[in-house]
Amino acid sequence: MNTLFPIFVKLDQLQTLIVGGGYVGLEKLTAVLANSPAAPVTLVAPEIRAEIYELAGHHPAVTLVVDSYQPDFLNDKDIVIVGTNDKAVNRQVQADCKARKILVNVADTPPLCDFYLSSVVKKGDLKIAISTNGKSPTFAKRFREVLEEMLPDSLQETLDNLTAIRKQLTGDFQAKMDRLNEITKVLK
């Protein structure tokens, strides 16, 4: 049973640390910036892939630090994503985060995670997060691809129209909900 509570986090208002400068670090940084291009992110690793430097060059809020992980890197951080190929480092970062009550995700290690990164479908302002409870990121990715193909590109226009309608509605909350439910019946 998946008991995860889905939330959407305003990463542009939080300080994120990514530990790891290899392929997994690139994957995590890419995911963060795809969803929140202005997010302030610090990425630390003794070696950093060229693609990470290239990506960071397009995002001024990203800071790259060529260094081994030290607990001081957690200072003033709100959320941490770990993706090194050194299990001892991954466990140390997770333990340090727990001690400081910082939420942490350790790539490919569900028991060490406070949260999982979801596979995300984006169509304009619509975002759908897909979770497999950490069981199969590959399935989540494939399901995302199916949804992306199914959902029309015109969804943004629909959302904009519904926003305009919602702003014009009068009455109490229930009356507004009843009217919006009536309008959106066609989406079934």
C-alpha positions as CSV (number, residue, x, y, z in Angstrom):
1,M,0.0,0.0,0.0
2,N,1.3,3.4,-1.0
3,T,0.9,5.7,2.1
4,L,2.9,8.6,0.6
5,F,1.4,12.0,0.9
6,P,1.9,13.9,-2.4
7,I,2.8,17.5,-2.2
8,F,4.2,20.1,-4.6
9,V,7.1,22.0,-3.1
10,K,8.1,25.5,-4.1
11,L,11.8,24.8,-4.6
12,D,12.5,28.3,-5.7
13,Q,11.8,29.3,-2.1
14,L,14.0,26.6,-0.5
15,Q,17.7,25.8,-0.4
16,T,18.5,22.5,-2.0
17,L,21.7,20.5,-1.7
18,I,22.5,17.7,-4.2
19,V,25.4,15.5,-3.2
20,G,26.9,13.8,-6.2
21,G,28.4,15.0,-9.5
22,G,28.1,11.9,-11.7
23,Y,25.2,10.7,-13.8
24,V,22.8,10.4,-10.9
25,G,23.6,14.0,-9.8
26,L,23.0,15.2,-13.3
27,E,19.7,13.3,-13.5
28,K,18.5,14.8,-10.1
29,L,19.7,18.4,-11.0
30,T,18.0,18.1,-14.4
31,A,14.7,17.0,-12.7
32,V,14.9,19.8,-10.1
33,L,15.6,22.5,-12.7
34,A,13.0,21.2,-15.2
35,N,10.3,21.8,-12.6
36,S,11.8,24.8,-10.9
37,P,14.3,26.6,-13.1
38,A,15.0,29.3,-10.5
39,A,15.6,27.0,-7.6
40,P,18.7,27.8,-5.6
41,V,20.7,24.6,-5.7
42,T,24.1,23.7,-4.4
43,L,25.7,20.6,-5.9
44,V,28.8,19.2,-4.2
45,A,31.1,16.4,-5.4
46,P,34.8,15.7,-5.7
47,E,34.3,15.4,-9.4
48,I,31.5,17.0,-11.5
49,R,30.5,15.9,-15.0
50,A,30.9,18.4,-17.8
51,E,27.1,18.2,-18.5
52,I,26.4,19.5,-15.0
53,Y,28.7,22.5,-15.6
54,E,26.8,23.1,-18.9
55,L,23.4,22.9,-17.2
56,A,24.5,25.1,-14.3
57,G,25.7,27.7,-16.8
58,H,22.1,28.3,-17.8
59,H,20.8,28.6,-14.2
60,P,22.4,31.4,-12.1
61,A,20.9,30.0,-8.9
62,V,23.0,26.8,-9.2
63,T,26.3,26.7,-7.3
64,L,28.8,23.9,-8.0
65,V,31.3,23.0,-5.3
66,V,34.2,20.6,-6.2
67,D,34.8,19.0,-2.8
68,S,34.0,15.9,-0.8
69,Y,30.9,16.0,1.3
70,Q,31.2,17.6,4.7
71,P,28.3,18.0,7.2
72,D,28.8,21.8,7.0
73,F,27.3,21.7,3.5
74,L,24.0,21.1,5.2
75,N,24.0,24.5,6.9
76,D,20.9,26.5,5.9
77,K,19.7,23.7,3.6
78,D,16.0,22.7,3.5
79,I,16.1,19.6,1.4
80,V,18.8,17.2,0.3
81,I,19.1,14.8,-2.6
82,V,22.0,12.3,-2.5
83,G,23.2,10.4,-5.6
84,T,26.8,9.3,-5.1
85,N,28.2,5.8,-6.0
86,D,29.6,5.6,-2.5
87,K,27.1,3.9,-0.2
88,A,29.0,5.0,3.0
89,V,28.8,8.6,1.9
90,N,25.1,8.2,1.1
91,R,24.4,6.7,4.5
92,Q,26.5,9.5,6.2
93,V,24.6,12.3,4.5
94,Q,21.3,10.6,5.4
95,A,22.3,10.3,9.0
96,D,23.5,13.9,9.1
97,C,20.2,15.1,7.6
98,K,18.2,13.0,10.1
99,A,20.1,14.6,13.0
100,R,19.3,18.1,11.6
101,K,15.7,17.2,10.7
102,I,16.4,18.0,7.0
103,L,14.3,16.0,4.5
104,V,16.5,13.7,2.4
105,N,16.3,11.5,-0.7
106,V,19.0,8.9,-1.3
107,A,18.8,7.8,-4.9
108,D,17.9,4.1,-5.4
109,T,17.8,3.5,-1.7
110,P,14.1,3.7,-0.6
111,P,14.7,2.8,3.1
112,L,16.9,5.9,3.5
113,C,14.5,8.3,1.9
114,D,12.1,10.8,3.5
115,F,10.6,11.5,0.1
116,Y,10.8,10.2,-3.5
117,L,11.2,12.2,-6.6
118,S,8.2,11.5,-8.8
119,S,7.9,11.1,-12.5
120,V,6.2,14.3,-13.7
121,V,3.8,15.0,-16.6
122,K,3.6,18.7,-17.5
123,K,1.1,20.3,-19.8
124,G,1.2,24.0,-19.2
125,D,0.2,24.7,-15.6
126,L,-1.0,21.1,-15.1
127,K,1.4,18.8,-13.4
128,I,0.7,15.2,-12.5
129,A,3.2,13.4,-10.2
130,I,3.5,9.7,-10.5
131,S,4.7,7.5,-7.7
132,T,5.3,3.8,-7.5
133,N,6.2,4.0,-3.8
134,G,9.9,3.7,-4.7
135,K,9.2,0.3,-6.3
136,S,9.9,1.0,-10.0
137,P,11.0,4.4,-11.3
138,T,11.1,2.8,-14.8
139,F,7.4,2.0,-14.7
140,A,6.7,5.6,-13.5
141,K,8.7,6.9,-16.4
142,R,6.9,4.8,-19.0
143,F,3.5,5.7,-17.5
144,R,4.5,9.4,-17.7
145,E,5.2,8.9,-21.4
146,V,1.8,7.4,-21.9
147,L,0.0,10.3,-20.2
148,E,2.1,12.9,-22.1
149,E,0.9,11.4,-25.4
150,M,-2.7,11.1,-24.2
151,L,-3.2,14.6,-22.8
152,P,-3.9,17.3,-25.4
153,D,-1.6,20.4,-25.7
154,S,-4.8,22.5,-25.4
155,L,-5.1,21.8,-21.7
156,Q,-3.5,25.2,-20.8
157,E,-6.3,27.0,-22.6
158,T,-8.9,24.9,-20.7
159,L,-7.2,25.8,-17.4
160,D,-7.0,29.5,-18.3
161,N,-10.7,29.5,-19.2
162,L,-11.7,27.7,-15.9
163,T,-9.6,30.2,-14.0
164,A,-11.5,33.1,-15.6
165,I,-14.8,31.5,-14.9
166,R,-13.9,30.8,-11.3
167,K,-13.0,34.4,-10.7
168,Q,-16.4,35.5,-12.0
169,L,-18.4,33.1,-9.8
170,T,-20.4,34.5,-6.9
171,G,-22.0,32.8,-4.0
172,D,-20.7,30.6,-1.2
173,F,-18.1,27.9,-1.6
174,Q,-20.6,25.1,-2.3
175,A,-22.4,27.2,-5.0
176,K,-19.0,27.8,-6.7
177,M,-18.1,24.1,-6.5
178,D,-21.5,23.1,-7.9
179,R,-21.1,25.4,-10.9
180,L,-17.5,24.3,-11.6
181,N,-18.5,20.7,-11.3
182,E,-21.2,21.3,-13.9
183,I,-18.9,23.0,-16.3
184,T,-16.2,20.3,-16.0
185,K,-18.5,17.3,-16.5
186,V,-17.4,17.2,-20.1
187,L,-13.9,16.1,-18.9
188,K,-15.2,12.7,-17.7
